[in-house]
Amino acid sequence: MIFVASKMDNRFKLFARMMELEDSVIEHVRYNNEKYGLEEIVYQLIQRWVRGKGGQVLVQNMAQVLVDAGYQHIAQLLEP
């Protein structure tokens, strides 16, 4: 998760929406973590997504969300 968060850019909201997080959750996480920077915001959003899935998120799930959000270059880095 830290790896993905470190590669994200300002299109993180699209990524979060592809994780099916509501805009209110995205804004709440952004507001509470903006002093720590973009990487922390994205990390916390991913954490929310994982918790919402009962902790059962596979690398393939993350890769698909990245592709859907236009981050194919990051998804490719997740492949073994």
Secondary structure, DSSP 8 states (H G I E B T S, - for coil): -HHHHHH--TTHHHHHHHTT--HHHHHHHHHHHGGG-HHHHHHHHHHHHHHHTTT---HHHHHHHHHHTT-HHHHHHH--
